[in-house]
Amino acid sequence: MSAAGRPTALALGLSACSLALLGGAPAAGASARLARTASAAPSLHLQLPSGWVSRRLAGGGLSVAIDAADLGAVVPAGARLTAQPVGSSPANVARLLAGVDRAPFVGSPTTFPTSVGGLRAQYVQWTAAERSGDETTRTIVVQLATGSSYTFTLEAPSAKWTPSFPAFDRILASVTFG
């Protein structure tokens, strides 16, 4: 994956299915897993970099960050990745772009092909001006064979985007579904 752009925050208006977090710890090689409950979305498993922490999200999904304070922050002070299942109405980049408010952006959002856990995906990335400074966000959409999809939102302050990217890459490469 290329590291084009800089970090920002995005709230997605996508319907998420209910998941249960089965693991996640800040130790080296720790993993986090979301298990399928009453949804078409399969379970998700990923490996956390050393020192990262995880938290299940209220609406379903998982947030992982290098600092526990960033798990629930509106705008993280460091690197954060959020995984959200999208059950009945698969996400796609066109819908994602249509829902992005372009007003606060520094430049235009851009879209590119990528992969998550070996599966083909697409992402949109942009930079937004936040009170704490510019932030880059990359939201990746992965369509699964089951007809469901997942979104992965990577966020970091622009100054921390490039140094955070190797950890983001390792997390995304470790993802397995099923």
C-alpha positions in Angstrom: 0.0 0.0 0.0 1.2 3.5 -0.7 1.1 6.1 2.0 -0.4 8.9 -0.2 -2.0 11.7 1.8 -2.2 12.7 5.4 -4.5 11.7 8.4 -8.0 12.9 9.4 -11.1 11.7 11.2 -14.2 10.3 9.5 -17.5 9.1 10.9 -19.1 6.5 8.7 -22.8 6.2 8.5 -22.8 2.5 7.7 -24.9 -0.1 9.5 -22.7 -2.4 11.5 -23.6 -5.8 12.7 -23.3 -6.9 16.3 -20.0 -8.5 17.2 -18.3 -9.8 20.3 -14.6 -9.1 21.0 -12.9 -12.3 22.1 -9.3 -11.1 22.5 -6.9 -8.3 22.4 -4.0 -7.3 24.6 -1.0 -5.0 24.3 1.6 -7.7 24.5 3.8 -8.4 21.5 2.1 -10.6 19.0 -1.3 -10.2 20.7 -4.3 -10.6 18.6 -7.9 -9.3 18.5 -10.8 -11.1 17.1 -14.4 -10.3 16.3 -16.7 -13.3 16.1 -19.9 -13.6 14.0 -23.1 -13.4 16.0 -26.3 -12.8 14.1 -24.9 -11.3 11.0 -23.8 -12.2 7.5 -20.4 -10.8 8.1 -17.8 -13.5 9.0 -15.5 -13.2 12.0 -12.4 -11.1 11.8 -9.0 -11.9 13.3 -5.9 -9.6 13.3 -2.5 -9.4 14.9 -1.7 -6.3 17.0 1.8 -4.8 16.9 3.7 -4.8 20.2 2.2 -2.2 22.7 -1.1 -1.7 20.8 -4.4 -2.0 22.6 -7.9 -2.9 21.4 -11.5 -2.2 22.3 -14.9 -3.4 21.0 -17.1 -0.6 19.7 -20.6 -0.1 20.9 -22.2 -0.5 17.5 -20.1 -3.5 16.5 -16.6 -3.4 15.3 -13.1 -3.0 16.7 -10.8 -0.2 17.4 -7.0 -0.7 17.9 -4.5 2.0 18.7 -1.0 2.6 20.0 -2.4 4.5 23.0 -5.5 3.5 24.9 -6.5 7.2 25.1 -7.0 7.2 21.3 -9.4 4.3 21.3 -12.4 6.5 22.0 -11.0 9.9 21.0 -12.9 11.9 18.3 -9.5 12.8 16.8 -6.7 10.5 17.8 -3.3 12.0 18.9 -1.6 8.9 17.5 -2.2 6.0 15.1 -5.6 4.3 15.3 -7.3 1.6 13.1 -11.0 0.8 13.2 -12.6 -2.3 11.7 -16.4 -2.2 11.0 -18.4 -5.0 9.5 -21.1 -4.0 7.1 -23.8 -6.6 6.9 -26.9 -6.2 4.7 -25.8 -3.2 2.6 -22.2 -3.8 1.4 -20.0 -0.7 1.5 -18.2 0.6 -1.6 -15.9 3.4 -2.4 -18.5 5.3 -4.4 -20.9 5.4 -1.5 -18.1 6.3 0.9 -17.0 9.3 -1.3 -20.6 10.4 -1.6 -20.8 10.7 2.2 -17.6 12.6 2.7 -18.0 16.2 3.6 -15.4 17.9 1.4 -15.4 21.3 3.1 -12.6 20.8 5.7 -10.3 18.9 3.4 -6.8 19.9 2.4 -6.9 18.8 -1.2 -9.3 16.2 -2.6 -9.9 12.6 -1.4 -8.2 10.1 -3.7 -9.1 6.4 -4.3 -6.7 3.5 -4.9 -6.6 -0.3 -5.1 -5.1 -2.2 -2.1 -5.5 -5.5 -0.2 -6.4 -6.6 3.3 -5.4 -10.1 4.4 -4.7 -11.0 0.8 -8.1 -9.9 -0.5 -8.5 -7.1 -3.1 -9.9 -3.9 -1.7 -10.2 -0.2 -2.5 -9.5 2.8 -0.3 -10.2 6.5 -0.2 -7.7 8.8 1.6 -7.8 12.4 2.5 -6.4 15.1 4.8 -8.6 17.3 6.9 -7.8 20.3 9.0 -8.6 19.6 12.6 -8.2 21.9 15.7 -5.2 19.9 16.7 -3.6 20.1 13.2 -4.0 18.2 9.9 -5.0 14.6 10.1 -4.9 11.9 7.4 -7.6 9.2 7.1 -7.6 6.2 4.9 -10.8 4.1 4.8 -10.5 0.8 3.1 -13.5 -1.2 1.8 -13.2 -5.0 1.5 -16.0 -6.9 -0.3 -16.2 -10.5 0.9 -17.5 -13.5 -1.1 -20.4 -13.8 1.3 -21.8 -10.4 0.0 -20.9 -8.6 3.2 -18.0 -6.2 3.6 -15.7 -4.6 6.1 -14.4 -1.1 6.4 -11.0 -0.4 7.9 -10.4 3.2 8.9 -6.8 4.2 9.5 -6.2 7.6 11.2 -3.2 9.5 12.5 -2.1 13.1 12.7 -0.3 14.1 9.5 3.0 14.3 11.2 2.7 10.7 12.5 1.1 9.2 9.3 4.3 8.0 7.6 5.9 6.6 10.8 2.6 4.8 11.6 2.2 3.2 8.3 4.4 0.1 8.8 2.3 -0.9 11.8 -0.9 -0.3 9.8 0.5 -2.5 7.0 1.3 -5.3 9.3 -2.1 -5.3 10.9 -3.9 -5.3 7.5 -1.7 -8.1 6.2 -2.5 -10.2 9.3 -6.3 -10.0 8.8 -8.2 -13.2 8.2 -11.9 -13.6 7.8 -14.0 -16.6 8.7 
